[in-house]
């Protein structure tokens, strides 16, 4: 058992008692009465993965790549039920990959009907979520940031936390300070897209003005210079990396080494399933492989003072306990310890793709994939049982198919006309 906790060690073999949705006890030979027993022999039991950045609304565009003419956001949705379908199928896919927490930056076209549809999908999927919403006065009918965010809090389900999304533009943080004040007045976390060429200077300006803090997460961070990363480290802000999407989608190289040099431990995210796999196994491998390649490139260039190679212990924490901290949920999830929510994934070790298990953490990081996911629990509720989702997947697929057809028609595309994408 991998607890990945600060107070609770990993175990070669142990039981976990879940009571009231929380981890009540961890140890050997636990014999509670009136409890459902799950046989987890030949498995790795560990905290569920935390996906610190995803656009679930783009799920209908899975695997298309940067195909010309294909819309890149939910702005093309004309009906709320289509946004619901895209978000639901995306979140169910996350559950099937062993992810129990998703930070979903929702590309909401506008209007409360669309927002309510996305939040309903979060509720119906059953996992723990952070719903990130940017505030736009024009799109939101002139409502203030506090009014928009307050309504989202009221509409969110019990497992959903609301966060303010911030999209700095060429003019930096101009016009957004009031939004940050509103979010902080409501004790909401703040997520900042910081990945395009227009935004690195905006992040530096925000740091200079004292806007960054422990409640802020910078997403991507590609293109940030050394001085700005120093300022981010001093501020206490967190960073979410989506290494597969960043490299495949043209955002640039993720600043993994620059972050770990400053003891900034990032969380990992999927980002955009158009160009990236939707599971955390792939993100862990992308992160560790890129960092190793960076070190080896320096070695081949004859440079001295090489940084250490990232270990599988490092990267599995990025995908769990560090991810929970980046999402602002470190007191709730990310590790298995008494008092924390029972967000658990059970991974099969008897499959040929990882057998024999010489190192459980190495097997999770280097060898496993979604086929190893057996059970998934969020807040003690079973979302996946013996490899099958506890959800109406036929309904979700049907709705997604209809929504995809409407999206394609709105964009003037012919669905299934030819294989495409950019490989």
FISE-999543 format. One record per residue (C-alpha): residue in three letters; x, y, z. Coordinates in steps of 0.05 Angstrom, whole numbers, m for minus. Example, Ala and Ser with C-alpha at 12.3 -4.5 7.8 and 13.67 -1.06 7.14 Angstrom:
residues 2
<res:ala | x:246 | y:m90 | z:156>
<res:ser | x:273 | y:m21 | z:143>
end
This chain:
residues 423
<res:unk | x:0 | y:0 | z:0>
<res:unk | x:25 | y:68 | z:m20>
<res:unk | x:m3 | y:119 | z:29>
<res:unk | x:45 | y:174 | z:5>
<res:unk | x:30 | y:208 | z:72>
<res:unk | x:71 | y:251 | z:118>
<res:unk | x:48 | y:215 | z:181>
<res:unk | x:29 | y:146 | z:154>
<res:unk | x:83 | y:102 | z:123>
<res:unk | x:75 | y:58 | z:62>
<res:unk | x:60 | y:m14 | z:77>
<res:unk | x:79 | y:m79 | z:43>
<res:unk | x:10 | y:m104 | z:63>
<res:unk | x:m46 | y:m69 | z:102>
<res:unk | x:m120 | y:m56 | z:107>
<res:unk | x:m156 | y:10 | z:99>
<res:unk | x:m220 | y:24 | z:138>
<res:unk | x:m266 | y:75 | z:105>
<res:unk | x:m321 | y:105 | z:148>
<res:unk | x:m365 | y:164 | z:132>
<res:unk | x:m328 | y:177 | z:67>
<res:unk | x:m261 | y:185 | z:103>
<res:unk | x:m201 | y:142 | z:118>
<res:unk | x:m214 | y:119 | z:189>
<res:unk | x:m156 | y:72 | z:201>
<res:unk | x:m97 | y:40 | z:165>
<res:unk | x:m62 | y:m22 | z:191>
<res:unk | x:m58 | y:m97 | z:190>
<res:unk | x:m114 | y:m145 | z:210>
<res:unk | x:m170 | y:m94 | z:215>
<res:unk | x:m237 | y:m129 | z:227>
<res:unk | x:m294 | y:m80 | z:227>
<res:unk | x:m366 | y:m103 | z:231>
<res:unk | x:m419 | y:m88 | z:178>
<res:unk | x:m369 | y:m64 | z:126>
<res:unk | x:m365 | y:m82 | z:53>
<res:unk | x:m299 | y:m119 | z:42>
<res:unk | x:m258 | y:m108 | z:m21>
<res:unk | x:m206 | y:m161 | z:m36>
<res:unk | x:m145 | y:m121 | z:m58>
<res:unk | x:m96 | y:m178 | z:m61>
<res:unk | x:m46 | y:m172 | z:m119>
<res:unk | x:m58 | y:m97 | z:m124>
<res:unk | x:m26 | y:m30 | z:m106>
<res:unk | x:m74 | y:11 | z:m64>
<res:unk | x:m57 | y:85 | z:m66>
<res:unk | x:m89 | y:154 | z:m65>
<res:unk | x:m127 | y:172 | z:m128>
<res:unk | x:m91 | y:214 | z:m179>
<res:unk | x:m101 | y:290 | z:m179>
<res:unk | x:m106 | y:321 | z:m248>
<res:unk | x:m89 | y:395 | z:m236>
<res:unk | x:m110 | y:422 | z:m303>
<res:unk | x:m159 | y:397 | z:m355>
<res:unk | x:m209 | y:427 | z:m404>
<res:unk | x:m263 | y:374 | z:m399>
<res:unk | x:m307 | y:414 | z:m446>
<res:unk | x:m259 | y:396 | z:m503>
<res:unk | x:m268 | y:322 | z:m494>
<res:unk | x:m309 | y:315 | z:m558>
<res:unk | x:m246 | y:335 | z:m596>
<res:unk | x:m205 | y:278 | z:m568>
<res:unk | x:m146 | y:256 | z:m610>
<res:unk | x:m160 | y:305 | z:m668>
<res:unk | x:m96 | y:343 | z:m658>
<res:unk | x:m91 | y:413 | z:m686>
<res:unk | x:m134 | y:397 | z:m747>
<res:unk | x:m150 | y:460 | z:m788>
<res:unk | x:m222 | y:482 | z:m781>
<res:unk | x:m235 | y:444 | z:m717>
<res:unk | x:m258 | y:490 | z:m660>
<res:unk | x:m211 | y:490 | z:m600>
<res:unk | x:m261 | y:505 | z:m545>
<res:unk | x:m333 | y:500 | z:m523>
<res:unk | x:m348 | y:568 | z:m554>
<res:unk | x:m380 | y:531 | z:m612>
<res:unk | x:m431 | y:497 | z:m567>
<res:unk | x:m501 | y:521 | z:m582>
<res:unk | x:m539 | y:480 | z:m529>
<res:unk | x:m523 | y:470 | z:m455>
<res:unk | x:m535 | y:395 | z:m460>
<res:unk | x:m477 | y:390 | z:m508>
<res:unk | x:m430 | y:422 | z:m458>
<res:unk | x:m459 | y:375 | z:m406>
<res:unk | x:m444 | y:315 | z:m450>
<res:unk | x:m373 | y:336 | z:m466>
<res:unk | x:m358 | y:350 | z:m393>
<res:unk | x:m390 | y:286 | z:m367>
<res:unk | x:m355 | y:239 | z:m416>
<res:unk | x:m289 | y:274 | z:m401>
<res:unk | x:m296 | y:266 | z:m326>
<res:unk | x:m319 | y:194 | z:m331>
<res:unk | x:m257 | y:181 | z:m373>
<res:unk | x:m216 | y:211 | z:m317>
<res:unk | x:m248 | y:164 | z:m266>
<res:unk | x:m234 | y:104 | z:m311>
<res:unk | x:m160 | y:126 | z:m310>
<res:unk | x:m157 | y:125 | z:m234>
<res:unk | x:m164 | y:201 | z:m226>
<res:unk | x:m206 | y:221 | z:m166>
<res:unk | x:m195 | y:296 | z:m169>
<res:unk | x:m199 | y:340 | z:m232>
<res:unk | x:m186 | y:414 | z:m237>
<res:unk | x:m232 | y:431 | z:m296>
<res:unk | x:m221 | y:498 | z:m330>
<res:unk | x:m289 | y:502 | z:m361>
<res:unk | x:m294 | y:537 | z:m429>
<res:unk | x:m365 | y:561 | z:m416>
<res:unk | x:m395 | y:599 | z:m476>
<res:unk | x:m437 | y:644 | z:m431>
<res:unk | x:m502 | y:645 | z:m394>
<res:unk | x:m524 | y:610 | z:m331>
<res:unk | x:m555 | y:552 | z:m370>
<res:unk | x:m487 | y:531 | z:m396>
<res:unk | x:m454 | y:539 | z:m328>
<res:unk | x:m508 | y:499 | z:m294>
<res:unk | x:m500 | y:444 | z:m346>
<res:unk | x:m426 | y:439 | z:m334>
<res:unk | x:m435 | y:438 | z:m258>
<res:unk | x:m488 | y:384 | z:m265>
<res:unk | x:m439 | y:341 | z:m304>
<res:unk | x:m389 | y:350 | z:m247>
<res:unk | x:m442 | y:327 | z:m197>
<res:unk | x:m463 | y:267 | z:m239>
<res:unk | x:m392 | y:243 | z:m252>
<res:unk | x:m383 | y:234 | z:m177>
<res:unk | x:m309 | y:251 | z:m169>
<res:unk | x:m278 | y:310 | z:m132>
<res:unk | x:m271 | y:372 | z:m176>
<res:unk | x:m247 | y:443 | z:m177>
<res:unk | x:m290 | y:482 | z:m226>
<res:unk | x:m250 | y:539 | z:m255>
<res:unk | x:m288 | y:596 | z:m288>
<res:unk | x:m262 | y:661 | z:m317>
<res:unk | x:m306 | y:722 | z:m306>
<res:unk | x:m324 | y:765 | z:m366>
<res:unk | x:m369 | y:824 | z:m350>
<res:unk | x:m397 | y:828 | z:m421>
<res:unk | x:m409 | y:753 | z:m426>
<res:unk | x:m438 | y:750 | z:m356>
<res:unk | x:m491 | y:803 | z:m368>
<res:unk | x:m456 | y:858 | z:m329>
<res:unk | x:m454 | y:819 | z:m264>
<res:unk | x:m395 | y:833 | z:m218>
<res:unk | x:m342 | y:781 | z:m206>
<res:unk | x:m368 | y:771 | z:m135>
<res:unk | x:m439 | y:760 | z:m161>
<res:unk | x:m416 | y:709 | z:m213>
<res:unk | x:m371 | y:671 | z:m165>
<res:unk | x:m423 | y:673 | z:m109>
<res:unk | x:m475 | y:642 | z:m155>
<res:unk | x:m426 | y:587 | z:m175>
<res:unk | x:m414 | y:570 | z:m102>
<res:unk | x:m489 | y:563 | z:m91>
<res:unk | x:m497 | y:519 | z:m153>
<res:unk | x:m438 | y:473 | z:m141>
<res:unk | x:m446 | y:402 | z:m115>
<res:unk | x:m416 | y:377 | z:m49>
<res:unk | x:m352 | y:351 | z:m82>
<res:unk | x:m340 | y:413 | z:m125>
<res:unk | x:m299 | y:474 | z:m105>
<res:unk | x:m303 | y:538 | z:m146>
<res:unk | x:m241 | y:575 | z:m169>
<res:unk | x:m230 | y:639 | z:m208>
<res:unk | x:m197 | y:632 | z:m275>
<res:unk | x:m152 | y:687 | z:m302>
<res:unk | x:m129 | y:696 | z:m374>
<res:unk | x:m76 | y:751 | z:m377>
<res:unk | x:m72 | y:783 | z:m445>
<res:unk | x:m23 | y:829 | z:m481>
<res:unk | x:m40 | y:884 | z:m431>
<res:unk | x:m22 | y:840 | z:m372>
<res:unk | x:m67 | y:839 | z:m311>
<res:unk | x:m104 | y:903 | z:m328>
<res:unk | x:m177 | y:899 | z:m308>
<res:unk | x:m169 | y:834 | z:m269>
<res:unk | x:m147 | y:859 | z:m201>
<res:unk | x:m220 | y:869 | z:m179>
<res:unk | x:m234 | y:797 | z:m198>
<res:unk | x:m177 | y:773 | z:m153>
<res:unk | x:m202 | y:815 | z:m96>
<res:unk | x:m272 | y:785 | z:m104>
<res:unk | x:m244 | y:714 | z:m106>
<res:unk | x:m202 | y:725 | z:m44>
<res:unk | x:m261 | y:757 | z:m8>
<res:unk | x:m297 | y:690 | z:m19>
<res:unk | x:m236 | y:649 | z:0>
<res:unk | x:m232 | y:619 | z:m70>
<res:unk | x:m168 | y:595 | z:m104>
<res:unk | x:m143 | y:630 | z:m166>
<res:unk | x:m119 | y:595 | z:m229>
<res:unk | x:m77 | y:634 | z:m280>
<res:unk | x:m63 | y:611 | z:m351>
<res:unk | x:11 | y:627 | z:m360>
<res:unk | x:32 | y:591 | z:m423>
<res:unk | x:31 | y:635 | z:m484>
<res:unk | x:82 | y:684 | z:m510>
<res:unk | x:38 | y:743 | z:m489>
<res:unk | x:35 | y:724 | z:m416>
<res:unk | x:104 | y:715 | z:m383>
<res:unk | x:112 | y:790 | z:m372>
<res:unk | x:43 | y:793 | z:m341>
<res:unk | x:63 | y:741 | z:m290>
<res:unk | x:125 | y:782 | z:m272>
<res:unk | x:82 | y:844 | z:m264>
<res:unk | x:33 | y:806 | z:m219>
<res:unk | x:91 | y:783 | z:m176>
<res:unk | x:119 | y:854 | z:m172>
<res:unk | x:51 | y:880 | z:m150>
<res:unk | x:45 | y:828 | z:m95>
<res:unk | x:m15 | y:794 | z:m128>
<res:unk | x:14 | y:724 | z:m126>
<res:unk | x:7 | y:682 | z:m64>
<res:unk | x:m6 | y:612 | z:m37>
<res:unk | x:m78 | y:614 | z:m65>
<res:unk | x:m53 | y:623 | z:m137>
<res:unk | x:m35 | y:568 | z:m186>
<res:unk | x:1 | y:584 | z:m250>
<res:unk | x:m17 | y:536 | z:m306>
<res:unk | x:38 | y:515 | z:m355>
<res:unk | x:90 | y:568 | z:m341>
<res:unk | x:124 | y:556 | z:m408>
<res:unk | x:164 | y:616 | z:m429>
<res:unk | x:175 | y:644 | z:m359>
<res:unk | x:245 | y:669 | z:m350>
<res:unk | x:290 | y:653 | z:m291>
<res:unk | x:276 | y:719 | z:m256>
<res:unk | x:201 | y:709 | z:m260>
<res:unk | x:206 | y:637 | z:m235>
<res:unk | x:247 | y:663 | z:m176>
<res:unk | x:191 | y:712 | z:m161>
<res:unk | x:139 | y:657 | z:m165>
<res:unk | x:179 | y:615 | z:m116>
<res:unk | x:184 | y:672 | z:m67>
<res:unk | x:109 | y:686 | z:m71>
<res:unk | x:88 | y:617 | z:m49>
<res:unk | x:46 | y:606 | z:m112>
<res:unk | x:41 | y:537 | z:m143>
<res:unk | x:51 | y:512 | z:m214>
<res:unk | x:12 | y:461 | z:m254>
<res:unk | x:47 | y:428 | z:m313>
<res:unk | x:14 | y:390 | z:m370>
<res:unk | x:78 | y:363 | z:m402>
<res:unk | x:47 | y:320 | z:m457>
<res:unk | x:m1 | y:375 | z:m480>
<res:unk | x:50 | y:431 | z:m474>
<res:unk | x:100 | y:396 | z:m518>
<res:unk | x:50 | y:368 | z:m569>
<res:unk | x:7 | y:430 | z:m571>
<res:unk | x:63 | y:479 | z:m585>
<res:unk | x:64 | y:515 | z:m518>
<res:unk | x:137 | y:500 | z:m508>
<res:unk | x:180 | y:459 | z:m461>
<res:unk | x:153 | y:452 | z:m390>
<res:unk | x:200 | y:485 | z:m340>
<res:unk | x:207 | y:422 | z:m298>
<res:unk | x:281 | y:431 | z:m282>
<res:unk | x:274 | y:505 | z:m266>
<res:unk | x:219 | y:489 | z:m217>
<res:unk | x:253 | y:432 | z:m180>
<res:unk | x:317 | y:473 | z:m177>
<res:unk | x:277 | y:522 | z:m133>
<res:unk | x:242 | y:466 | z:m94>
<res:unk | x:177 | y:482 | z:m129>
<res:unk | x:141 | y:416 | z:m134>
<res:unk | x:89 | y:420 | z:m190>
<res:unk | x:24 | y:384 | z:m200>
<res:unk | x:10 | y:349 | z:m265>
<res:unk | x:m49 | y:357 | z:m312>
<res:unk | x:m78 | y:330 | z:m377>
<res:unk | x:m99 | y:398 | z:m405>
<res:unk | x:m126 | y:385 | z:m475>
<res:unk | x:m144 | y:315 | z:m499>
<res:unk | x:m141 | y:338 | z:m571>
<res:unk | x:m65 | y:330 | z:m567>
<res:unk | x:m52 | y:292 | z:m502>
<res:unk | x:m72 | y:227 | z:m468>
<res:unk | x:m125 | y:233 | z:m415>
<res:unk | x:m91 | y:194 | z:m359>
<res:unk | x:m39 | y:210 | z:m307>
<res:unk | x:6 | y:151 | z:m324>
<res:unk | x:23 | y:186 | z:m389>
<res:unk | x:35 | y:252 | z:m354>
<res:unk | x:82 | y:221 | z:m303>
<res:unk | x:122 | y:188 | z:m357>
<res:unk | x:125 | y:252 | z:m398>
<res:unk | x:149 | y:292 | z:m338>
<res:unk | x:204 | y:244 | z:m316>
<res:unk | x:227 | y:230 | z:m387>
<res:unk | x:233 | y:304 | z:m404>
<res:unk | x:272 | y:319 | z:m341>
<res:unk | x:319 | y:260 | z:m354>
<res:unk | x:329 | y:284 | z:m426>
<res:unk | x:346 | y:353 | z:m400>
<res:unk | x:399 | y:326 | z:m354>
<res:unk | x:429 | y:280 | z:m406>
<res:unk | x:431 | y:337 | z:m457>
<res:unk | x:472 | y:378 | z:m408>
<res:unk | x:517 | y:319 | z:m395>
<res:unk | x:529 | y:308 | z:m470>
<res:unk | x:546 | y:382 | z:m476>
<res:unk | x:600 | y:373 | z:m424>
<res:unk | x:568 | y:416 | z:m372>
<res:unk | x:586 | y:408 | z:m298>
<res:unk | x:542 | y:411 | z:m237>
<res:unk | x:488 | y:367 | z:m266>
<res:unk | x:422 | y:364 | z:m228>
<res:unk | x:401 | y:296 | z:m201>
<res:unk | x:355 | y:253 | z:m242>
<res:unk | x:283 | y:257 | z:m220>
<res:unk | x:260 | y:193 | z:m186>
<res:unk | x:195 | y:155 | z:m193>
<res:unk | x:182 | y:175 | z:m120>
<res:unk | x:185 | y:248 | z:m141>
<res:unk | x:138 | y:241 | z:m200>
<res:unk | x:85 | y:198 | z:m166>
<res:unk | x:80 | y:253 | z:m113>
<res:unk | x:70 | y:305 | z:m169>
<res:unk | x:10 | y:264 | z:m191>
<res:unk | x:m20 | y:256 | z:m121>
<res:unk | x:0 | y:294 | z:m58>
<res:unk | x:34 | y:352 | z:m93>
<res:unk | x:m24 | y:357 | z:m142>
<res:unk | x:m72 | y:362 | z:m83>
<res:unk | x:m31 | y:419 | z:m55>
<res:unk | x:m30 | y:455 | z:m122>
<res:unk | x:m106 | y:448 | z:m125>
<res:unk | x:m112 | y:476 | z:m54>
<res:unk | x:m139 | y:409 | z:m29>
<res:unk | x:m79 | y:382 | z:9>
<res:unk | x:m120 | y:376 | z:74>
<res:unk | x:m173 | y:336 | z:37>
<res:unk | x:m140 | y:289 | z:m11>
<res:unk | x:m74 | y:268 | z:m44>
<res:unk | x:m52 | y:217 | z:8>
<res:unk | x:m82 | y:161 | z:49>
<res:unk | x:m83 | y:182 | z:121>
<res:unk | x:m135 | y:178 | z:176>
<res:unk | x:m181 | y:238 | z:172>
<res:unk | x:m171 | y:251 | z:98>
<res:unk | x:m224 | y:236 | z:47>
<res:unk | x:m224 | y:165 | z:21>
<res:unk | x:m202 | y:181 | z:m50>
<res:unk | x:m171 | y:114 | z:m69>
<res:unk | x:m149 | y:77 | z:m131>
<res:unk | x:m135 | y:2 | z:m132>
<res:unk | x:m86 | y:m19 | z:m187>
<res:unk | x:m78 | y:m91 | z:m209>
<res:unk | x:m7 | y:m119 | z:m206>
<res:unk | x:m23 | y:m188 | z:m234>
<res:unk | x:m28 | y:m165 | z:m306>
<res:unk | x:28 | y:m184 | z:m355>
<res:unk | x:43 | y:m110 | z:m370>
<res:unk | x:75 | y:m100 | z:m301>
<res:unk | x:88 | y:m170 | z:m273>
<res:unk | x:133 | y:m184 | z:m235>
<res:unk | x:130 | y:m124 | z:m188>
<res:unk | x:201 | y:m109 | z:m170>
<res:unk | x:186 | y:m39 | z:m145>
<res:unk | x:113 | y:m18 | z:m134>
<res:unk | x:125 | y:57 | z:m146>
<res:unk | x:167 | y:42 | z:m208>
<res:unk | x:112 | y:m4 | z:m234>
<res:unk | x:59 | y:51 | z:m226>
<res:unk | x:102 | y:104 | z:m260>
<res:unk | x:137 | y:66 | z:m315>
<res:unk | x:94 | y:4 | z:m328>
<res:unk | x:21 | y:15 | z:m313>
<res:unk | x:m35 | y:44 | z:m355>
<res:unk | x:m110 | y:50 | z:m350>
<res:unk | x:m119 | y:m26 | z:m359>
<res:unk | x:m91 | y:m35 | z:m289>
<res:unk | x:m145 | y:8 | z:m256>
<res:unk | x:m191 | y:m39 | z:m217>
<res:unk | x:m228 | y:2 | z:m164>
<res:unk | x:m237 | y:77 | z:m156>
<res:unk | x:m268 | y:111 | z:m96>
<res:unk | x:m281 | y:185 | z:m85>
<res:unk | x:m302 | y:206 | z:m15>
<res:unk | x:m313 | y:132 | z:0>
<res:unk | x:m363 | y:125 | z:m57>
<res:unk | x:m347 | y:70 | z:m107>
<res:unk | x:m341 | y:100 | z:m177>
<res:unk | x:m308 | y:40 | z:m210>
<res:unk | x:m315 | y:m32 | z:m188>
<res:unk | x:m271 | y:m89 | z:m214>
<res:unk | x:m253 | y:m50 | z:m277>
<res:unk | x:m324 | y:m25 | z:m294>
<res:unk | x:m351 | y:44 | z:m283>
<res:unk | x:m411 | y:50 | z:m236>
<res:unk | x:m444 | y:98 | z:m285>
<res:unk | x:m493 | y:97 | z:m343>
<res:unk | x:m438 | y:98 | z:m396>
<res:unk | x:m487 | y:82 | z:m452>
<res:unk | x:m525 | y:146 | z:m438>
<res:unk | x:m461 | y:186 | z:m433>
<res:unk | x:m436 | y:159 | z:m500>
<res:unk | x:m502 | y:172 | z:m534>
<res:unk | x:m505 | y:244 | z:m510>
<res:unk | x:m432 | y:255 | z:m530>
<res:unk | x:m445 | y:227 | z:m600>
<res:unk | x:m504 | y:274 | z:m611>
<res:unk | x:m465 | y:333 | z:m583>
<res:unk | x:m406 | y:317 | z:m627>
<res:unk | x:m450 | y:316 | z:m689>
<res:unk | x:m480 | y:384 | z:m671>
<res:unk | x:m411 | y:413 | z:m658>
<res:unk | x:m386 | y:387 | z:m725>
<res:unk | x:m446 | y:415 | z:m762>
<res:unk | x:m437 | y:483 | z:m729>
<res:unk | x:m365 | y:484 | z:m752>
<res:unk | x:m382 | y:461 | z:m822>
<res:unk | x:m346 | y:394 | z:m814>
<res:unk | x:m366 | y:325 | z:m838>
<res:unk | x:m361 | y:276 | z:m782>
<res:unk | x:m320 | y:214 | z:m799>
<res:unk | x:m305 | y:237 | z:m870>
<res:unk | x:m233 | y:218 | z:m867>
<res:unk | x:m179 | y:202 | z:m817>
<res:unk | x:m145 | y:265 | z:m797>
<res:unk | x:m108 | y:302 | z:m743>
<res:unk | x:m35 | y:316 | z:m743>
<res:unk | x:m12 | y:247 | z:m724>
end
